[in-house]
Amino acid sequence: MLSQLHDVDLQLLRLFLGVVESNGFSAAQGELGLSQSSISQQMAKLETRLGYRVCNRGKGGFSLTPKGEQLLIAARSLFDSIETFRHQSNGVAGRLIGEVRLGLSEAVDQSVLQRVAEAIRRFRDRDESVRIELISAMPGEMERLLLQQRLDLAIGYFSQVQSAFDYRELFSETQHLYCAPGHPLFTNDAPDEAALQACDRVDHPYRFLRSDEPFQGKVCSARSEQVEGTLAFILSGRHVGYLPSHYARQWQDKGLLRPVLEGELSFEVAFHLARHRAQVPGDAQKAFEEDLLSAFGRT
């Protein structure tokens, strides 16, 4: 009786199948490349391992015993399972599996979303079985999630002071200072410094950008983390604030927003792809990062 299955047992079972398929020891010699006496010895060894006879051989010809018939069914099932395992294991070897978690800054331009979609398309064309999670968050929140290794990658405007992160620049975004109808600057084409300093600006909590902003107003009674909140303050006609030009365009086209000294008070914000340097990426994360960089033309 076989208490454990060893390589030698698999070899003996393969020989058994070869004998059965050849319908006898003599006919199996050419198929197995063994002499009849060697085949006989190996079959006897198999029967010793099993503890029962599997076939009749002699003057009456070759035939399986009832237990041999059952062994034949079991052996074929075993080798079918081994073949299935081989195919599946080989398939897994080249397949990307697991999860990719990407953080994405709020209110990005349509072209940015199209490039992210292009990266997803490229990735889905690979041999993969991966769950992709997209998380929209503020830059500060994305940095926190990256530090906690709850994100694999993040696209946003970051301070770039985190020594734990690797950064790759992807694109830049233009920010204008805006006002709305009802604000004194809405009808003032050339405001002087006094008029600008009298403005009540909207502050953003994540303001590493402040040193880059051409407008450094001292009056500030409004605060918002989101672009939508900043827009609401500006549309009130009582505040000025910075907005991405692509986001403000539809409101500007309707005459509800106006840039203040466009160009002079505008500036560029660089967006980066960030990841935690200590987080060892898996094959899926590496492939998705490659596809993102390719989609943004940064390979």
ZADO-1210 file (C-alpha; in nm, 4 decimals, padded with zeros to 6 digits):
<atoms>
<atom x="00.0000" y="00.0000" z="00.0000" code="MET" pos="1"/>
<atom x="00.1288" y="00.3463" z="-00.0904" code="LEU" pos="2"/>
<atom x="00.1364" y="00.5684" z="00.2189" code="SER" pos="3"/>
<atom x="00.3285" y="00.8380" z="00.0306" code="GLN" pos="4"/>
<atom x="00.3777" y="00.8993" z="-00.3402" code="LEU" pos="5"/>
<atom x="00.7397" y="00.9334" z="-00.4518" code="HIS" pos="6"/>
<atom x="00.9012" y="01.0022" z="-00.7887" code="ASP" pos="7"/>
<atom x="00.9731" y="00.6339" z="-00.8335" code="VAL" pos="8"/>
<atom x="00.6029" y="00.5583" z="-00.7893" code="ASP" pos="9"/>
<atom x="00.5149" y="00.8054" z="-01.0636" code="LEU" pos="10"/>
<atom x="00.7702" y="00.6368" z="-01.2919" code="GLN" pos="11"/>
<atom x="00.6195" y="00.2956" z="-01.2188" code="LEU" pos="12"/>
<atom x="00.2667" y="00.4239" z="-01.2811" code="LEU" pos="13"/>
<atom x="00.3741" y="00.5751" z="-01.6145" code="ARG" pos="14"/>
<atom x="00.5226" y="00.2387" z="-01.7098" code="LEU" pos="15"/>
<atom x="00.1954" y="00.0724" z="-01.6051" code="PHE" pos="16"/>
<atom x="-00.0007" y="00.3040" z="-01.8341" code="LEU" pos="17"/>
<atom x="00.2403" y="00.2355" z="-02.1174" code="GLY" pos="18"/>
<atom x="00.1938" y="-00.1394" z="-02.0795" code="VAL" pos="19"/>
<atom x="-00.1849" y="-00.1073" z="-02.0689" code="VAL" pos="20"/>
<atom x="-00.1954" y="00.1206" z="-02.3733" code="GLU" pos="21"/>
<atom x="00.0329" y="-00.1222" z="-02.5615" code="SER" pos="22"/>
<atom x="-00.1827" y="-00.4148" z="-02.4453" code="ASN" pos="23"/>
<atom x="00.1006" y="-00.6182" z="-02.2999" code="GLY" pos="24"/>
<atom x="00.4637" y="-00.6439" z="-02.2021" code="PHE" pos="25"/>
<atom x="00.5942" y="-00.7590" z="-02.5399" code="SER" pos="26"/>
<atom x="00.4213" y="-00.4847" z="-02.7359" code="ALA" pos="27"/>
<atom x="00.5339" y="-00.2213" z="-02.4825" code="ALA" pos="28"/>
<atom x="00.9057" y="-00.2884" z="-02.5373" code="GLN" pos="29"/>
<atom x="00.9363" y="-00.0554" z="-02.8358" code="GLY" pos="30"/>
<atom x="00.7163" y="00.2123" z="-02.6814" code="GLU" pos="31"/>
<atom x="00.8998" y="00.2179" z="-02.3484" code="LEU" pos="32"/>
<atom x="01.2484" y="00.1394" z="-02.4768" code="GLY" pos="33"/>
<atom x="01.2884" y="-00.1427" z="-02.2258" code="LEU" pos="34"/>
<atom x="01.3322" y="-00.5188" z="-02.2518" code="SER" pos="35"/>
<atom x="01.0427" y="-00.7457" z="-02.1644" code="GLN" pos="36"/>
<atom x="01.2262" y="-00.8760" z="-01.8587" code="SER" pos="37"/>
<atom x="01.2924" y="-00.5201" z="-01.7365" code="SER" pos="38"/>
<atom x="00.9263" y="-00.4294" z="-01.7829" code="ILE" pos="39"/>
<atom x="00.8275" y="-00.7408" z="-01.5919" code="SER" pos="40"/>
<atom x="01.0607" y="-00.6516" z="-01.3065" code="GLN" pos="41"/>
<atom x="00.9248" y="-00.2946" z="-01.2892" code="GLN" pos="42"/>
<atom x="00.5646" y="-00.4164" z="-01.2883" code="MET" pos="43"/>
<atom x="00.6454" y="-00.6579" z="-01.0085" code="ALA" pos="44"/>
<atom x="00.8017" y="-00.3702" z="-00.8156" code="LYS" pos="45"/>
<atom x="00.4839" y="-00.1646" z="-00.8632" code="LEU" pos="46"/>
<atom x="00.2685" y="-00.4501" z="-00.7347" code="GLU" pos="47"/>
<atom x="00.4954" y="-00.4825" z="-00.4305" code="THR" pos="48"/>
<atom x="00.4590" y="-00.1108" z="-00.3639" code="ARG" pos="49"/>
<atom x="00.0815" y="-00.1322" z="-00.4003" code="LEU" pos="50"/>
<atom x="00.0334" y="-00.4605" z="-00.2179" code="GLY" pos="51"/>
<atom x="-00.1825" y="-00.6232" z="-00.4856" code="TYR" pos="52"/>
<atom x="-00.1675" y="-00.7660" z="-00.8387" code="ARG" pos="53"/>
<atom x="-00.2620" y="-00.5286" z="-01.1161" code="VAL" pos="54"/>
<atom x="-00.2473" y="-00.7618" z="-01.4164" code="CYS" pos="55"/>
<atom x="-00.2414" y="-01.1191" z="-01.5371" code="ASN" pos="56"/>
<atom x="00.0353" y="-01.2230" z="-01.7741" code="ARG" pos="57"/>
<atom x="00.1303" y="-01.5588" z="-01.9143" code="GLY" pos="58"/>
<atom x="-00.0104" y="-01.8110" z="-02.1605" code="LYS" pos="59"/>
<atom x="-00.3560" y="-01.6579" z="-02.1266" code="GLY" pos="60"/>
<atom x="-00.2256" y="-01.3222" z="-02.2463" code="GLY" pos="61"/>
<atom x="-00.2219" y="-00.9826" z="-02.0811" code="PHE" pos="62"/>
<atom x="-00.5250" y="-00.8601" z="-01.8824" code="SER" pos="63"/>
<atom x="-00.5937" y="-00.6325" z="-01.5894" code="LEU" pos="64"/>
<atom x="-00.7214" y="-00.7586" z="-01.2587" code="THR" pos="65"/>
<atom x="-01.0289" y="-00.5827" z="-01.1125" code="PRO" pos="66"/>
<atom x="-00.7957" y="-00.3846" z="-00.8891" code="LYS" pos="67"/>
<atom x="-00.5782" y="-00.3113" z="-01.1906" code="GLY" pos="68"/>
<atom x="-00.8850" y="-00.1668" z="-01.3675" code="GLU" pos="69"/>
<atom x="-00.9403" y="00.0683" z="-01.0732" code="GLN" pos="70"/>
<atom x="-00.5721" y="00.1603" z="-01.0672" code="LEU" pos="71"/>
<atom x="-00.5890" y="00.2448" z="-01.4383" code="LEU" pos="72"/>
<atom x="-00.8732" y="00.4927" z="-01.3757" code="ILE" pos="73"/>
<atom x="-00.6892" y="00.6468" z="-01.0789" code="ALA" pos="74"/>
<atom x="-00.3577" y="00.6696" z="-01.2635" code="ALA" pos="75"/>
<atom x="-00.5114" y="00.8417" z="-01.5657" code="ARG" pos="76"/>
<atom x="-00.6866" y="01.0882" z="-01.3363" code="SER" pos="77"/>
<atom x="-00.3587" y="01.1514" z="-01.1518" code="LEU" pos="78"/>
<atom x="-00.1601" y="01.2294" z="-01.4670" code="PHE" pos="79"/>
<atom x="-00.4425" y="01.4439" z="-01.6067" code="ASP" pos="80"/>
<atom x="-00.4273" y="01.6472" z="-01.2841" code="SER" pos="81"/>
<atom x="-00.0487" y="01.6749" z="-01.3092" code="ILE" pos="82"/>
<atom x="-00.0789" y="01.8026" z="-01.6666" code="GLU" pos="83"/>
<atom x="-00.3431" y="02.0541" z="-01.5617" code="THR" pos="84"/>
<atom x="-00.1171" y="02.1707" z="-01.2793" code="PHE" pos="85"/>
<atom x="00.1750" y="02.2066" z="-01.5217" code="ARG" pos="86"/>
<atom x="-00.0262" y="02.4264" z="-01.7569" code="HIS" pos="87"/>
<atom x="-00.1641" y="02.6380" z="-01.4747" code="GLN" pos="88"/>
<atom x="00.1719" y="02.6803" z="-01.3007" code="SER" pos="89"/>
<atom x="00.3397" y="02.7779" z="-01.6289" code="ASN" pos="90"/>
<atom x="00.0618" y="03.0297" z="-01.6899" code="GLY" pos="91"/>
<atom x="00.1116" y="03.1860" z="-01.3474" code="VAL" pos="92"/>
<atom x="00.4852" y="03.2201" z="-01.4102" code="ALA" pos="93"/>
<atom x="00.4314" y="03.4909" z="-01.6702" code="GLY" pos="94"/>
<atom x="00.1104" y="03.6399" z="-01.5338" code="ARG" pos="95"/>
<atom x="00.0867" y="03.9566" z="-01.3265" code="LEU" pos="96"/>
<atom x="-00.1228" y="03.9036" z="-01.0157" code="ILE" pos="97"/>
<atom x="-00.2086" y="04.0986" z="-00.7009" code="GLY" pos="98"/>
<atom x="-00.3206" y="04.4583" z="-00.6500" code="GLU" pos="99"/>
<atom x="-00.2138" y="04.8069" z="-00.7584" code="VAL" pos="100"/>
<atom x="-00.3263" y="05.1112" z="-00.5568" code="ARG" pos="101"/>
<atom x="-00.2941" y="05.4497" z="-00.7278" code="LEU" pos="102"/>
<atom x="-00.3621" y="05.7870" z="-00.5694" code="GLY" pos="103"/>
<atom x="-00.4753" y="06.0625" z="-00.8060" code="LEU" pos="104"/>
<atom x="-00.5002" y="06.4332" z="-00.7324" code="SER" pos="105"/>
<atom x="-00.8424" y="06.5972" z="-00.7486" code="GLU" pos="106"/>
<atom x="-00.9737" y="06.8025" z="-01.0420" code="ALA" pos="107"/>
<atom x="-00.7024" y="06.7080" z="-01.2905" code="VAL" pos="108"/>
<atom x="-00.7308" y="06.8080" z="-01.6531" code="ASP" pos="109"/>
<atom x="-00.9225" y="06.5881" z="-01.8969" code="GLN" pos="110"/>
<atom x="-00.5997" y="06.5131" z="-02.0823" code="SER" pos="111"/>
<atom x="-00.4486" y="06.3759" z="-01.7601" code="VAL" pos="112"/>
<atom x="-00.7428" y="06.1419" z="-01.7093" code="LEU" pos="113"/>
<atom x="-00.7069" y="06.0280" z="-02.0691" code="GLN" pos="114"/>
<atom x="-00.3411" y="05.9444" z="-02.0101" code="ARG" pos="115"/>
<atom x="-00.4236" y="05.7531" z="-01.6920" code="VAL" pos="116"/>
<atom x="-00.6906" y="05.5670" z="-01.8907" code="ALA" pos="117"/>
<atom x="-00.4299" y="05.4919" z="-02.1584" code="GLU" pos="118"/>
<atom x="-00.2007" y="05.3465" z="-01.8906" code="ALA" pos="119"/>
<atom x="-00.4845" y="05.1268" z="-01.7648" code="ILE" pos="120"/>
<atom x="-00.5553" y="05.0107" z="-02.1207" code="ARG" pos="121"/>
<atom x="-00.1887" y="04.9224" z="-02.1737" code="ARG" pos="122"/>
<atom x="-00.1826" y="04.7326" z="-01.8453" code="PHE" pos="123"/>
<atom x="-00.5044" y="04.5420" z="-01.9182" code="ARG" pos="124"/>
<atom x="-00.3523" y="04.4288" z="-02.2485" code="ASP" pos="125"/>
<atom x="-00.0868" y="04.2418" z="-02.0487" code="ARG" pos="126"/>
<atom x="-00.1253" y="03.8870" z="-01.9205" code="ASP" pos="127"/>
<atom x="-00.2611" y="03.9882" z="-01.5812" code="GLU" pos="128"/>
<atom x="-00.5138" y="03.9201" z="-01.3112" code="SER" pos="129"/>
<atom x="-00.4776" y="04.2339" z="-01.1018" code="VAL" pos="130"/>
<atom x="-00.7173" y="04.4467" z="-00.8989" code="ARG" pos="131"/>
<atom x="-00.6536" y="04.8199" z="-00.9589" code="ILE" pos="132"/>
<atom x="-00.7771" y="05.0707" z="-00.7021" code="GLU" pos="133"/>
<atom x="-00.7884" y="05.4444" z="-00.7793" code="LEU" pos="134"/>
<atom x="-00.8096" y="05.6813" z="-00.4832" code="ILE" pos="135"/>
<atom x="-00.8753" y="06.0535" z="-00.5314" code="SER" pos="136"/>
<atom x="-00.7222" y="06.2562" z="-00.2504" code="ALA" pos="137"/>
<atom x="-00.5483" y="06.5788" z="-00.1568" code="MET" pos="138"/>
<atom x="-00.1666" y="06.5841" z="-00.1841" code="PRO" pos="139"/>
<atom x="-00.1175" y="06.5777" z="00.1931" code="GLY" pos="140"/>
<atom x="-00.3458" y="06.2768" z="00.2275" code="GLU" pos="141"/>
<atom x="-00.1700" y="06.0957" z="-00.0560" code="MET" pos="142"/>
<atom x="00.1677" y="06.1552" z="00.1090" code="GLU" pos="143"/>
<atom x="00.0309" y="06.0137" z="00.4350" code="ARG" pos="144"/>
<atom x="-00.1040" y="05.7041" z="00.2567" code="LEU" pos="145"/>
<atom x="00.2283" y="05.6572" z="00.0756" code="LEU" pos="146"/>
<atom x="00.4182" y="05.6797" z="00.4051" code="LEU" pos="147"/>
<atom x="00.1852" y="05.4182" z="00.5528" code="GLN" pos="148"/>
<atom x="00.2397" y="05.2091" z="00.2360" code="GLN" pos="149"/>
<atom x="-00.1352" y="05.2052" z="00.1743" code="ARG" pos="150"/>
<atom x="-00.0715" y="05.3387" z="-00.1766" code="LEU" pos="151"/>
<atom x="00.1733" y="05.1977" z="-00.4278" code="ASP" pos="152"/>
<atom x="00.1869" y="05.5072" z="-00.6496" code="LEU" pos="153"/>
<atom x="00.0441" y="05.8583" z="-00.6409" code="ALA" pos="154"/>
<atom x="00.0062" y="06.1382" z="-00.8960" code="ILE" pos="155"/>
<atom x="-00.0134" y="06.4892" z="-00.7540" code="GLY" pos="156"/>
<atom x="00.1617" y="06.8183" z="-00.6772" code="TYR" pos="157"/>
<atom x="00.3931" y="06.7295" z="-00.3908" code="PHE" pos="158"/>
<atom x="00.6366" y="06.9228" z="-00.1771" code="SER" pos="159"/>
<atom x="00.9207" y="06.6895" z="-00.2856" code="GLN" pos="160"/>
<atom x="01.0713" y="06.7217" z="00.0619" code="VAL" pos="161"/>
<atom x="00.9893" y="06.3644" z="00.1627" code="GLN" pos="162"/>
<atom x="01.3223" y="06.1841" z="00.1577" code="SER" pos="163"/>
<atom x="01.1344" y="05.8530" z="00.1712" code="ALA" pos="164"/>
<atom x="00.9827" y="05.9087" z="-00.1742" code="PHE" pos="165"/>
<atom x="01.1038" y="05.8795" z="-00.5312" code="ASP" pos="166"/>
<atom x="00.9542" y="06.1411" z="-00.7668" code="TYR" pos="167"/>
<atom x="00.9166" y="06.1418" z="-01.1456" code="ARG" pos="168"/>
<atom x="00.7752" y="06.4574" z="-01.3060" code="GLU" pos="169"/>
<atom x="00.4811" y="06.3833" z="-01.5369" code="LEU" pos="170"/>
<atom x="00.3329" y="06.7185" z="-01.6427" code="PHE" pos="171"/>
<atom x="00.2711" y="07.0752" z="-01.5279" code="SER" pos="172"/>
<atom x="-00.0469" y="07.2709" z="-01.4611" code="GLU" pos="173"/>
<atom x="-00.1009" y="07.6463" z="-01.4973" code="THR" pos="174"/>
<atom x="-00.2586" y="07.8304" z="-01.2046" code="GLN" pos="175"/>
<atom x="-00.4189" y="08.1763" z="-01.2423" code="HIS" pos="176"/>
<atom x="-00.5411" y="08.4144" z="-00.9762" code="LEU" pos="177"/>
<atom x="-00.9187" y="08.4590" z="-01.0268" code="TYR" pos="178"/>
<atom x="-01.1955" y="08.6893" z="-00.9187" code="CYS" pos="179"/>
<atom x="-01.5697" y="08.6938" z="-00.9936" code="ALA" pos="180"/>
<atom x="-01.8433" y="08.9499" z="-01.0663" code="PRO" pos="181"/>
<atom x="-01.8965" y="09.1757" z="-00.7681" code="GLY" pos="182"/>
<atom x="-01.5306" y="09.1846" z="-00.6765" code="HIS" pos="183"/>
<atom x="-01.3515" y="09.5208" z="-00.7218" code="PRO" pos="184"/>
<atom x="-01.0867" y="09.3631" z="-00.9467" code="LEU" pos="185"/>
<atom x="-01.3416" y="09.2167" z="-01.1893" code="PHE" pos="186"/>
<atom x="-01.3673" y="09.5479" z="-01.3738" code="THR" pos="187"/>
<atom x="-01.0132" y="09.6646" z="-01.3012" code="ASN" pos="188"/>
<atom x="-00.7806" y="09.5803" z="-01.5905" code="ASP" pos="189"/>
<atom x="-00.4654" y="09.7120" z="-01.4228" code="ALA" pos="190"/>
<atom x="-00.4917" y="09.6939" z="-01.0444" code="PRO" pos="191"/>
<atom x="-00.2027" y="09.8484" z="-00.8496" code="ASP" pos="192"/>
<atom x="-00.0316" y="09.6932" z="-00.5504" code="GLU" pos="193"/>
<atom x="-00.2653" y="09.8651" z="-00.3038" code="ALA" pos="194"/>
<atom x="-00.5732" y="09.7242" z="-00.4819" code="ALA" pos="195"/>
<atom x="-00.4204" y="09.3766" z="-00.4813" code="LEU" pos="196"/>
<atom x="-00.3235" y="09.3896" z="-00.1130" code="GLN" pos="197"/>
<atom x="-00.6779" y="09.4911" z="-00.0233" code="ALA" pos="198"/>
<atom x="-00.8067" y="09.1593" z="-00.1609" code="CYS" pos="199"/>
<atom x="-00.9153" y="08.8810" z="00.0716" code="ASP" pos="200"/>
<atom x="-00.7536" y="08.5654" z="-00.0669" code="ARG" pos="201"/>
<atom x="-00.8449" y="08.1985" z="-00.0249" code="VAL" pos="202"/>
<atom x="-00.5869" y="07.9951" z="00.1623" code="ASP" pos="203"/>
<atom x="-00.5109" y="07.6274" z="00.0950" code="HIS" pos="204"/>
<atom x="-00.3903" y="07.4154" z="00.3917" code="PRO" pos="205"/>
<atom x="-00.1357" y="07.2305" z="00.1761" code="TYR" pos="206"/>
<atom x="00.0501" y="07.5438" z="00.0788" code="ARG" pos="207"/>
<atom x="00.4083" y="07.4573" z="-00.0025" code="PHE" pos="208"/>
<atom x="00.3173" y="07.6392" z="-00.3254" code="LEU" pos="209"/>
<atom x="00.2798" y="07.9694" z="-00.1461" code="ARG" pos="210"/>
<atom x="00.6435" y="08.0652" z="-00.1986" code="SER" pos="211"/>
<atom x="00.5921" y="08.0197" z="-00.5734" code="ASP" pos="212"/>
<atom x="00.2739" y="08.2246" z="-00.5909" code="GLU" pos="213"/>
<atom x="00.3315" y="08.5700" z="-00.7396" code="PRO" pos="214"/>
<atom x="00.0409" y="08.7082" z="-00.5338" code="PHE" pos="215"/>
<atom x="00.1271" y="08.7186" z="-00.1630" code="GLN" pos="216"/>
<atom x="-00.1836" y="08.8846" z="-00.0204" code="GLY" pos="217"/>
<atom x="-00.1845" y="08.9473" z="00.3537" code="LYS" pos="218"/>
<atom x="-00.5629" y="08.9446" z="00.4041" code="VAL" pos="219"/>
<atom x="-00.6966" y="08.5905" z="00.4317" code="CYS" pos="220"/>
<atom x="-01.0299" y="08.4961" z="00.5915" code="SER" pos="221"/>
<atom x="-01.1142" y="08.1974" z="00.3695" code="ALA" pos="222"/>
<atom x="-00.9698" y="07.8480" z="00.3746" code="ARG" pos="223"/>
<atom x="-01.0441" y="07.5399" z="00.1655" code="SER" pos="224"/>
<atom x="-00.8713" y="07.2079" z="00.1007" code="GLU" pos="225"/>
<atom x="-01.0614" y="07.1363" z="-00.2215" code="GLN" pos="226"/>
<atom x="-01.0672" y="07.3146" z="-00.5552" code="VAL" pos="227"/>
<atom x="-01.4481" y="07.3223" z="-00.5390" code="GLU" pos="228"/>
<atom x="-01.4386" y="07.5087" z="-00.2080" code="GLY" pos="229"/>
<atom x="-01.1899" y="07.7613" z="-00.3436" code="THR" pos="230"/>
<atom x="-01.4160" y="07.8153" z="-00.6440" code="LEU" pos="231"/>
<atom x="-01.7171" y="07.8764" z="-00.4196" code="ALA" pos="232"/>
<atom x="-01.5315" y="08.1451" z="-00.2247" code="PHE" pos="233"/>
<atom x="-01.4187" y="08.3163" z="-00.5460" code="ILE" pos="234"/>
<atom x="-01.7679" y="08.3024" z="-00.7029" code="LEU" pos="235"/>
<atom x="-01.9020" y="08.4875" z="-00.3990" code="SER" pos="236"/>
<atom x="-01.7347" y="08.7991" z="-00.5366" code="GLY" pos="237"/>
<atom x="-01.5641" y="08.8622" z="-00.2027" code="ARG" pos="238"/>
<atom x="-01.2421" y="08.6657" z="-00.2443" code="HIS" pos="239"/>
<atom x="-00.9623" y="08.6011" z="-00.4904" code="VAL" pos="240"/>
<atom x="-00.7829" y="08.2711" z="-00.5191" code="GLY" pos="241"/>
<atom x="-00.5749" y="08.0448" z="-00.7369" code="TYR" pos="242"/>
<atom x="-00.7391" y="07.7791" z="-00.9547" code="LEU" pos="243"/>
<atom x="-00.6086" y="07.5489" z="-01.2266" code="PRO" pos="244"/>
<atom x="-00.6716" y="07.7203" z="-01.5590" code="SER" pos="245"/>
<atom x="-00.8300" y="07.4086" z="-01.7123" code="HIS" pos="246"/>
<atom x="-01.0734" y="07.3845" z="-01.4215" code="TYR" pos="247"/>
<atom x="-01.1701" y="07.7522" z="-01.4296" code="ALA" pos="248"/>
<atom x="-01.2081" y="07.7674" z="-01.8080" code="ARG" pos="249"/>
<atom x="-01.5780" y="07.6728" z="-01.8223" code="GLN" pos="250"/>
<atom x="-01.6634" y="07.9359" z="-01.5597" code="TRP" pos="251"/>
<atom x="-01.4521" y="08.1939" z="-01.7370" code="GLN" pos="252"/>
<atom x="-01.6288" y="08.1184" z="-02.0667" code="ASP" pos="253"/>
<atom x="-01.9608" y="08.1937" z="-01.8940" code="LYS" pos="254"/>
<atom x="-01.8303" y="08.5268" z="-01.7682" code="GLY" pos="255"/>
<atom x="-01.8351" y="08.4108" z="-01.4068" code="LEU" pos="256"/>
<atom x="-01.4587" y="08.4172" z="-01.3510" code="LEU" pos="257"/>
<atom x="-01.1791" y="08.6431" z="-01.4655" code="ARG" pos="258"/>
<atom x="-00.8032" y="08.5977" z="-01.4233" code="PRO" pos="259"/>
<atom x="-00.6281" y="08.8838" z="-01.2462" code="VAL" pos="260"/>
<atom x="-00.3234" y="09.0107" z="-01.4357" code="LEU" pos="261"/>
<atom x="-00.3031" y="08.6885" z="-01.6333" code="GLU" pos="262"/>
<atom x="00.0567" y="08.5851" z="-01.6907" code="GLY" pos="263"/>
<atom x="00.2023" y="08.8285" z="-01.4406" code="GLU" pos="264"/>
<atom x="00.0314" y="08.6596" z="-01.1433" code="LEU" pos="265"/>
<atom x="00.0175" y="08.3113" z="-01.2957" code="SER" pos="266"/>
<atom x="00.2563" y="08.0230" z="-01.2231" code="PHE" pos="267"/>
<atom x="00.3204" y="07.6598" z="-01.3101" code="GLU" pos="268"/>
<atom x="00.2704" y="07.3636" z="-01.0773" code="VAL" pos="269"/>
<atom x="00.4645" y="07.0437" z="-01.1457" code="ALA" pos="270"/>
<atom x="00.2834" y="06.7129" z="-01.0971" code="PHE" pos="271"/>
<atom x="00.4878" y="06.4057" z="-01.0098" code="HIS" pos="272"/>
<atom x="00.4480" y="06.0314" z="-00.9866" code="LEU" pos="273"/>
<atom x="00.5580" y="05.9412" z="-00.6342" code="ALA" pos="274"/>
<atom x="00.6267" y="05.6106" z="-00.4624" code="ARG" pos="275"/>
<atom x="00.7769" y="05.5024" z="-00.1313" code="HIS" pos="276"/>
<atom x="01.1446" y="05.4182" z="-00.1776" code="ARG" pos="277"/>
<atom x="01.1396" y="05.1499" z="00.0942" code="ALA" pos="278"/>
<atom x="00.8344" y="04.9740" z="-00.0465" code="GLN" pos="279"/>
<atom x="00.9579" y="04.6913" z="-00.2681" code="VAL" pos="280"/>
<atom x="00.7250" y="04.6883" z="-00.5702" code="PRO" pos="281"/>
<atom x="00.5912" y="04.3624" z="-00.7058" code="GLY" pos="282"/>
<atom x="00.5847" y="04.2758" z="-01.0732" code="ASP" pos="283"/>
<atom x="00.2324" y="04.4192" z="-01.1116" code="ALA" pos="284"/>
<atom x="00.3298" y="04.7521" z="-00.9528" code="GLN" pos="285"/>
<atom x="00.6439" y="04.7744" z="-01.1687" code="LYS" pos="286"/>
<atom x="00.4474" y="04.7036" z="-01.4861" code="ALA" pos="287"/>
<atom x="00.1774" y="04.9588" z="-01.4023" code="PHE" pos="288"/>
<atom x="00.4394" y="05.2241" z="-01.3255" code="GLU" pos="289"/>
<atom x="00.6015" y="05.1534" z="-01.6631" code="GLU" pos="290"/>
<atom x="00.2659" y="05.1927" z="-01.8361" code="ASP" pos="291"/>
<atom x="00.1956" y="05.5208" z="-01.6554" code="LEU" pos="292"/>
<atom x="00.5342" y="05.6633" z="-01.7532" code="LEU" pos="293"/>
<atom x="00.4832" y="05.5488" z="-02.1118" code="SER" pos="294"/>
<atom x="00.1364" y="05.7070" z="-02.1269" code="ALA" pos="295"/>
<atom x="00.2824" y="06.0382" z="-02.0075" code="PHE" pos="296"/>
<atom x="00.5788" y="06.0091" z="-02.2445" code="GLY" pos="297"/>
<atom x="00.8312" y="05.9757" z="-01.9595" code="ARG" pos="298"/>
<atom x="00.9985" y="05.6445" z="-02.0405" code="THR" pos="299"/>
</atoms>
